[in-house]
Amino acid sequence: MDGLNAFPPDVPKDRVEIMRKAFAETLQDPALQAEAAKMKMDMTYRPPDDLTRLVADLYDTAPALIATSEEARAEFAGRLDRCAQHTDLLCRPRESGTTR
C-alpha cells in the first residue's frame, strides 16, 4: 500500500500491535481490495519489519553516496531551470512582424 504508517516512539507497544493487527486485517478485506482495484490503488500489505528495515538502510547510506546524489540533484535542477526558461521563450505569443 502506498503511504507510510508510523507511530511516535512513545506510543505503548500494545497499542502499536493492536493497530498493526487491525491494519493488516483491513487490507485483507475483499470489499476493500475490490474498491481499491477500481481506483487502481495498491493495497498490498507490507509487514512493519519491511518499513523498519527500509529506514535502517536509509540511515546506513554511505555519506559519499549521499553527497554524489545531492550533486546530481543540484545539476539536474539547474538544467530544469534552464529548460523552463527556454520553454517560456518558445511559448510566448509572437509580437507582430517578428519571426522565430
N, C-alpha and C positions, 0 to 999 in steps of 0.2 A: 504494500500500500504506500502511496506517495505521502510524504509528510513525516514529521518527526514527533514522536510522543515520548516525552520525558517528564520526570518529576524533579522538584528541587531536592537537594541532598538530605534535607531534614524531615522528609515525609517518612512516617514509620513503615518499616518493611512489610508488615502485614497488610497495610493499605495498598502499597505498591503491588503486592501479589494479588490482591483482590481485583485491582484494576487491570493487571496483566491478563488474568484469567477471563474477566468479562470481555476485554478487548479481543482476545483470541477466539472466544466463543461467538462473539458478534460477527467477526469476519468469516466464520464458517456458516453463517445463516444463509440458506439457499435463496431466500427472498432478497436479502441484501446483495448477494452475488449477482442475481438476475438484474436488479436495478442498476448496479454498477456496470454490468456488461452493456446495458442500453446506453449508458453515458460514456462508455469506453474508458472507465476508470479501473486502474489496477488495484485490486483489493487483496492481493496476495499477502498472507500472514508471514511476517518475518519475526523470528523469536528475538526477545530482548538481548540475548547474548550477541546477536549479529550487530546490533547498534553499539553495544559496549565494545566489541572488538573493532568496529569501524572508528570509533572515537579514539581508542587507544592507538590504533595505527596512524591516525592523523597526527597525534601528539608525538609519535615516533618518527615522523618525516624528517629526513636529513635537512639541516639548515641550508646546505648548499643547493639542494633541490628547490627549497622554498625561494631562495634568492634568484635562482635561474627562472623560476616560474614568474616571479614578480617582474623581472627584467623583460621577459617575453610579453607579459600582460601590458606593461607600460609601452613597449614598442608597438604592439597591436593597437592600443588605444590611440596612439599618435597617428597611426595610419588611418584609423577610422575617422579621426577628426579631419585629416586632410581630405579624405574621400568625401566626407559630408560637405566640406567647403566647395569642392569641385561639383558635387551634385547640385548644391544650391545655385551655383553659377549656371549650370546647364538647364535648370528647371525654371529659371526666372523668365518672365514673358519678354519677348524681344521688343526693343524700342523700335519705333517706326523708322524704316530706312536703313536698318542695320542687318548684317548677315552674321552667321556663325560659321 
